[in-house]
Amino acid sequence: MNGRFYRRRWDESRGDEFDAWGHSVWYFEVDDDGWPVRQVEVYDAGPVLRYGPEHQEDRYGGLGQASLTDPEDDWSRFVITQDVFERVWESPPGG
């Protein structure tokens, strides 16, 4: 892995009761082994979901349960700075 912070757009729907939220942009902070530590999901329709050590899951989803080190999925083009991640993490709900 070439970083600890990532931003990736998903142009797929959720396929569940919250499908109307639309597509999303996901932000990750990962540990040294690529496992998500904190995660933010920003949906096109407005909802923003945050998961981390203090809030790992809720009725909408949860913190990723897979390492981002899959050799078949190159995350290097999705690297962002910690500052970018922190701005999204700290932004007010809906902001």
VMD Tcl script that builds the backbone (N, CA, C; Angstrom):
set m [mol new atoms 285]
animate dup $m
set s [atomselect $m all]
$s set {name element resname resid chain x y z} {
  {N N MET 1 A 0.856 -1.183 0.000}
  {CA C MET 1 A 0.000 0.000 0.000}
  {C C MET 1 A 0.894 1.236 0.000}
  {N N ASN 2 A 0.414 2.262 -0.635}
  {CA C ASN 2 A 1.207 3.474 -0.742}
  {C C ASN 2 A 0.680 4.605 0.132}
  {N N GLY 3 A -0.163 4.310 1.079}
  {CA C GLY 3 A -0.712 5.360 1.921}
  {C C GLY 3 A -1.568 4.783 3.021}
  {N N ARG 4 A -2.091 5.665 3.831}
  {CA C ARG 4 A -2.974 5.246 4.917}
  {C C ARG 4 A -4.359 5.833 4.782}
  {N N PHE 5 A -4.539 6.757 3.832}
  {CA C PHE 5 A -5.822 7.433 3.663}
  {C C PHE 5 A -6.226 7.345 2.193}
  {N N TYR 6 A -7.502 7.010 1.975}
  {CA C TYR 6 A -7.988 6.769 0.619}
  {C C TYR 6 A -9.370 7.375 0.408}
  {N N ARG 7 A -9.634 7.716 -0.844}
  {CA C ARG 7 A -10.950 8.209 -1.264}
  {C C ARG 7 A -11.304 7.460 -2.540}
  {N N ARG 8 A -12.480 6.840 -2.535}
  {CA C ARG 8 A -12.879 6.071 -3.716}
  {C C ARG 8 A -14.369 6.236 -3.975}
  {N N ARG 9 A -14.697 6.533 -5.209}
  {CA C ARG 9 A -16.098 6.664 -5.622}
  {C C ARG 9 A -16.623 5.298 -6.027}
  {N N TRP 10 A -17.832 4.997 -5.558}
  {CA C TRP 10 A -18.532 3.784 -5.984}
  {C C TRP 10 A -19.766 4.200 -6.756}
  {N N ASP 11 A -19.814 3.783 -8.009}
  {CA C ASP 11 A -20.962 4.097 -8.862}
  {C C ASP 11 A -21.897 2.900 -8.938}
  {N N GLU 12 A -22.088 2.281 -7.799}
  {CA C GLU 12 A -23.021 1.164 -7.675}
  {C C GLU 12 A -24.003 1.522 -6.570}
  {N N SER 13 A -25.220 1.074 -6.725}
  {CA C SER 13 A -26.207 1.357 -5.692}
  {C C SER 13 A -26.037 0.380 -4.531}
  {N N ARG 14 A -26.629 0.712 -3.420}
  {CA C ARG 14 A -26.545 -0.131 -2.232}
  {C C ARG 14 A -27.285 -1.444 -2.415}
  {N N GLY 15 A -28.389 -1.410 -3.177}
  {CA C GLY 15 A -29.167 -2.619 -3.384}
  {C C GLY 15 A -29.979 -3.040 -2.171}
  {N N ASP 16 A -30.280 -2.069 -1.293}
  {CA C ASP 16 A -31.070 -2.374 -0.103}
  {C C ASP 16 A -32.155 -1.312 0.065}
  {N N GLU 17 A -32.742 -1.242 1.225}
  {CA C GLU 17 A -33.838 -0.291 1.452}
  {C C GLU 17 A -33.391 1.171 1.366}
  {N N PHE 18 A -32.075 1.411 1.370}
  {CA C PHE 18 A -31.542 2.770 1.285}
  {C C PHE 18 A -30.965 3.062 -0.101}
  {N N ASP 19 A -31.379 2.302 -1.077}
  {CA C ASP 19 A -30.898 2.420 -2.449}
  {C C ASP 19 A -31.108 3.822 -3.018}
  {N N ALA 20 A -32.128 4.514 -2.591}
  {CA C ALA 20 A -32.424 5.858 -3.101}
  {C C ALA 20 A -31.346 6.875 -2.727}
  {N N TRP 21 A -30.463 6.531 -1.825}
  {CA C TRP 21 A -29.363 7.424 -1.467}
  {C C TRP 21 A -28.419 7.636 -2.647}
  {N N GLY 22 A -28.449 6.723 -3.611}
  {CA C GLY 22 A -27.618 6.860 -4.800}
  {C C GLY 22 A -26.216 6.313 -4.609}
  {N N HIS 23 A -25.344 6.767 -5.465}
  {CA C HIS 23 A -23.951 6.328 -5.426}
  {C C HIS 23 A -23.237 7.033 -4.285}
  {N N SER 24 A -21.962 6.683 -4.070}
  {CA C SER 24 A -21.288 7.213 -2.899}
  {C C SER 24 A -19.788 7.374 -3.108}
  {N N VAL 25 A -19.206 8.173 -2.228}
  {CA C VAL 25 A -17.756 8.318 -2.133}
  {C C VAL 25 A -17.380 7.819 -0.749}
  {N N TRP 26 A -16.404 6.916 -0.700}
  {CA C TRP 26 A -15.960 6.338 0.564}
  {C C TRP 26 A -14.557 6.839 0.877}
  {N N TYR 27 A -14.351 7.184 2.135}
  {CA C TYR 27 A -13.051 7.629 2.639}
  {C C TYR 27 A -12.607 6.624 3.697}
  {N N PHE 28 A -11.344 6.233 3.627}
  {CA C PHE 28 A -10.814 5.259 4.585}
  {C C PHE 28 A -9.530 5.751 5.222}
  {N N GLU 29 A -9.378 5.462 6.500}
  {CA C GLU 29 A -8.078 5.456 7.160}
  {C C GLU 29 A -7.815 3.996 7.472}
  {N N VAL 30 A -6.636 3.490 7.112}
  {CA C VAL 30 A -6.333 2.080 7.333}
  {C C VAL 30 A -5.096 1.933 8.209}
  {N N ASP 31 A -4.985 0.757 8.858}
  {CA C ASP 31 A -3.801 0.469 9.666}
  {C C ASP 31 A -2.678 -0.049 8.759}
  {N N ASP 32 A -1.565 -0.448 9.351}
  {CA C ASP 32 A -0.400 -0.885 8.572}
  {C C ASP 32 A -0.671 -2.115 7.719}
  {N N ASP 33 A -1.687 -2.881 8.065}
  {CA C ASP 33 A -2.035 -4.078 7.299}
  {C C ASP 33 A -3.187 -3.835 6.313}
  {N N GLY 34 A -3.623 -2.582 6.203}
  {CA C GLY 34 A -4.667 -2.247 5.247}
  {C C GLY 34 A -6.087 -2.384 5.754}
  {N N TRP 35 A -6.276 -2.672 7.036}
  {CA C TRP 35 A -7.626 -2.819 7.595}
  {C C TRP 35 A -8.194 -1.453 7.958}
  {N N PRO 36 A -9.444 -1.177 7.591}
  {CA C PRO 36 A -10.057 0.106 7.927}
  {C C PRO 36 A -10.093 0.359 9.435}
  {N N VAL 37 A -9.692 1.570 9.801}
  {CA C VAL 37 A -9.722 2.032 11.187}
  {C C VAL 37 A -10.868 3.034 11.350}
  {N N ARG 38 A -10.985 3.913 10.360}
  {CA C ARG 38 A -12.091 4.866 10.294}
  {C C ARG 38 A -12.568 4.918 8.851}
  {N N GLN 39 A -13.857 5.208 8.695}
  {CA C GLN 39 A -14.455 5.186 7.357}
  {C C GLN 39 A -15.606 6.182 7.311}
  {N N VAL 40 A -15.707 6.889 6.195}
  {CA C VAL 40 A -16.813 7.818 5.959}
  {C C VAL 40 A -17.412 7.474 4.607}
  {N N GLU 41 A -18.738 7.387 4.556}
  {CA C GLU 41 A -19.457 7.149 3.310}
  {C C GLU 41 A -20.327 8.372 3.049}
  {N N VAL 42 A -20.137 9.011 1.902}
  {CA C VAL 42 A -20.891 10.206 1.546}
  {C C VAL 42 A -21.750 9.855 0.332}
  {N N TYR 43 A -23.054 9.841 0.517}
  {CA C TYR 43 A -23.986 9.445 -0.546}
  {C C TYR 43 A -24.468 10.663 -1.330}
  {N N ASP 44 A -24.729 10.449 -2.613}
  {CA C ASP 44 A -25.147 11.534 -3.502}
  {C C ASP 44 A -26.400 12.253 -2.997}
  {N N ALA 45 A -27.325 11.542 -2.368}
  {CA C ALA 45 A -28.569 12.147 -1.887}
  {C C ALA 45 A -28.401 12.877 -0.549}
  {N N GLY 46 A -27.201 12.837 0.027}
  {CA C GLY 46 A -26.969 13.599 1.247}
  {C C GLY 46 A -26.531 12.851 2.488}
  {N N PRO 47 A -27.006 11.620 2.734}
  {CA C PRO 47 A -26.574 10.942 3.956}
  {C C PRO 47 A -25.058 10.759 4.032}
  {N N VAL 48 A -24.530 10.920 5.234}
  {CA C VAL 48 A -23.111 10.704 5.510}
  {C C VAL 48 A -23.032 9.740 6.689}
  {N N LEU 49 A -22.317 8.645 6.496}
  {CA C LEU 49 A -22.149 7.639 7.545}
  {C C LEU 49 A -20.692 7.625 7.988}
  {N N ARG 50 A -20.484 7.538 9.303}
  {CA C ARG 50 A -19.128 7.495 9.851}
  {C C ARG 50 A -18.986 6.283 10.757}
  {N N TYR 51 A -17.880 5.574 10.577}
  {CA C TYR 51 A -17.591 4.405 11.412}
  {C C TYR 51 A -16.143 4.467 11.868}
  {N N GLY 52 A -15.922 4.031 13.098}
  {CA C GLY 52 A -14.581 4.003 13.664}
  {C C GLY 52 A -14.599 3.222 14.959}
  {N N PRO 53 A -13.532 3.348 15.737}
  {CA C PRO 53 A -13.423 2.564 16.973}
  {C C PRO 53 A -14.591 2.752 17.943}
  {N N GLU 54 A -15.152 3.947 17.999}
  {CA C GLU 54 A -16.234 4.230 18.941}
  {C C GLU 54 A -17.621 3.910 18.381}
  {N N HIS 55 A -17.705 3.699 17.076}
  {CA C HIS 55 A -18.998 3.446 16.415}
  {C C HIS 55 A -18.720 2.561 15.203}
  {N N GLN 56 A -18.739 1.249 15.413}
  {CA C GLN 56 A -18.327 0.336 14.355}
  {C C GLN 56 A -19.449 -0.114 13.435}
  {N N GLU 57 A -20.700 -0.013 13.893}
  {CA C GLU 57 A -21.799 -0.393 13.019}
  {C C GLU 57 A -23.110 0.184 13.518}
  {N N ASP 58 A -24.070 0.225 12.605}
  {CA C ASP 58 A -25.422 0.658 12.933}
  {C C ASP 58 A -26.365 0.020 11.914}
  {N N ARG 59 A -27.591 0.458 11.878}
  {CA C ARG 59 A -28.579 -0.175 10.983}
  {C C ARG 59 A -28.295 0.065 9.504}
  {N N TYR 60 A -27.412 1.007 9.190}
  {CA C TYR 60 A -27.099 1.339 7.801}
  {C C TYR 60 A -25.874 0.604 7.258}
  {N N GLY 61 A -25.023 0.133 8.138}
  {CA C GLY 61 A -23.797 -0.526 7.686}
  {C C GLY 61 A -22.781 -0.584 8.800}
  {N N GLY 62 A -21.511 -0.617 8.405}
  {CA C GLY 62 A -20.470 -0.695 9.413}
  {C C GLY 62 A -19.087 -0.534 8.819}
  {N N LEU 63 A -18.126 -0.510 9.723}
  {CA C LEU 63 A -16.725 -0.392 9.354}
  {C C LEU 63 A -16.328 -1.577 8.486}
  {N N GLY 64 A -15.584 -1.308 7.412}
  {CA C GLY 64 A -15.170 -2.352 6.484}
  {C C GLY 64 A -14.499 -3.525 7.172}
  {N N GLN 65 A -14.829 -4.720 6.738}
  {CA C GLN 65 A -14.310 -5.950 7.320}
  {C C GLN 65 A -13.360 -6.664 6.369}
  {N N ALA 66 A -12.677 -5.896 5.535}
  {CA C ALA 66 A -11.719 -6.476 4.598}
  {C C ALA 66 A -10.513 -5.550 4.486}
  {N N SER 67 A -9.353 -6.138 4.330}
  {CA C SER 67 A -8.134 -5.366 4.130}
  {C C SER 67 A -8.122 -4.792 2.719}
  {N N LEU 68 A -7.573 -3.607 2.584}
  {CA C LEU 68 A -7.472 -2.984 1.269}
  {C C LEU 68 A -6.178 -3.386 0.557}
  {N N THR 69 A -5.535 -4.440 1.020}
  {CA C THR 69 A -4.270 -4.870 0.431}
  {C C THR 69 A -4.439 -5.931 -0.643}
  {N N ASP 70 A -5.650 -6.163 -1.109}
  {CA C ASP 70 A -5.901 -7.155 -2.158}
  {C C ASP 70 A -5.021 -6.845 -3.372}
  {N N PRO 71 A -4.144 -7.773 -3.753}
  {CA C PRO 71 A -3.239 -7.495 -4.875}
  {C C PRO 71 A -3.950 -7.291 -6.214}
  {N N GLU 72 A -5.194 -7.713 -6.312}
  {CA C GLU 72 A -5.938 -7.537 -7.559}
  {C C GLU 72 A -6.675 -6.203 -7.631}
  {N N ASP 73 A -6.589 -5.412 -6.574}
  {CA C ASP 73 A -7.259 -4.114 -6.541}
  {C C ASP 73 A -6.239 -3.062 -6.118}
  {N N ASP 74 A -5.724 -2.302 -7.060}
  {CA C ASP 74 A -4.689 -1.304 -6.807}
  {C C ASP 74 A -5.298 -0.024 -6.237}
  {N N TRP 75 A -5.042 0.226 -4.967}
  {CA C TRP 75 A -5.585 1.400 -4.292}
  {C C TRP 75 A -4.678 2.621 -4.417}
  {N N SER 76 A -3.515 2.480 -5.041}
  {CA C SER 76 A -2.552 3.587 -5.075}
  {C C SER 76 A -3.125 4.840 -5.734}
  {N N ARG 77 A -4.033 4.697 -6.691}
  {CA C ARG 77 A -4.594 5.878 -7.345}
  {C C ARG 77 A -5.662 6.576 -6.501}
  {N N PHE 78 A -6.002 5.994 -5.351}
  {CA C PHE 78 A -7.028 6.572 -4.479}
  {C C PHE 78 A -6.451 7.221 -3.221}
  {N N VAL 79 A -5.132 7.322 -3.132}
  {CA C VAL 79 A -4.481 7.893 -1.948}
  {C C VAL 79 A -4.825 9.374 -1.818}
  {N N ILE 80 A -5.144 9.774 -0.584}
  {CA C ILE 80 A -5.381 11.187 -0.258}
  {C C ILE 80 A -4.537 11.521 0.968}
  {N N THR 81 A -4.482 12.780 1.319}
  {CA C THR 81 A -3.730 13.188 2.505}
  {C C THR 81 A -4.579 13.004 3.765}
  {N N GLN 82 A -3.916 12.982 4.885}
  {CA C GLN 82 A -4.628 12.903 6.154}
  {C C GLN 82 A -5.513 14.129 6.338}
  {N N ASP 83 A -5.049 15.295 5.899}
  {CA C ASP 83 A -5.840 16.517 6.038}
  {C C ASP 83 A -7.179 16.409 5.313}
  {N N VAL 84 A -7.161 15.842 4.102}
  {CA C VAL 84 A -8.406 15.669 3.349}
  {C C VAL 84 A -9.341 14.740 4.115}
  {N N PHE 85 A -8.803 13.633 4.603}
  {CA C PHE 85 A -9.635 12.697 5.363}
  {C C PHE 85 A -10.224 13.372 6.597}
  {N N GLU 86 A -9.396 14.073 7.359}
  {CA C GLU 86 A -9.855 14.695 8.612}
  {C C GLU 86 A -10.943 15.727 8.357}
  {N N ARG 87 A -10.859 16.471 7.257}
  {CA C ARG 87 A -11.913 17.455 6.940}
  {C C ARG 87 A -13.259 16.761 6.750}
  {N N VAL 88 A -13.251 15.620 6.064}
  {CA C VAL 88 A -14.487 14.885 5.844}
  {C C VAL 88 A -14.956 14.257 7.152}
  {N N TRP 89 A -14.031 13.682 7.920}
  {CA C TRP 89 A -14.351 13.037 9.192}
  {C C TRP 89 A -14.981 14.030 10.168}
  {N N GLU 90 A -14.467 15.247 10.207}
  {CA C GLU 90 A -14.913 16.255 11.173}
  {C C GLU 90 A -16.069 17.105 10.684}
  {N N SER 91 A -16.441 16.992 9.409}
  {CA C SER 91 A -17.502 17.853 8.885}
  {C C SER 91 A -18.827 17.528 9.566}
  {N N PRO 92 A -19.662 18.535 9.749}
  {CA C PRO 92 A -20.953 18.281 10.397}
  {C C PRO 92 A -21.823 17.387 9.529}
  {N N PRO 93 A -22.743 16.644 10.148}
  {CA C PRO 93 A -23.654 15.785 9.374}
  {C C PRO 93 A -24.342 16.594 8.290}
  {N N GLY 94 A -24.385 16.023 7.101}
  {CA C GLY 94 A -25.020 16.696 5.984}
  {C C GLY 94 A -24.186 17.814 5.410}
  {N N GLY 95 A -22.927 17.973 5.941}
  {CA C GLY 95 A -22.100 19.092 5.487}
  {C C GLY 95 A -21.016 18.729 4.659}
}
mol reanalyze $m
mol bondsrecalc $m
mol representation Tube
mol addrep $m
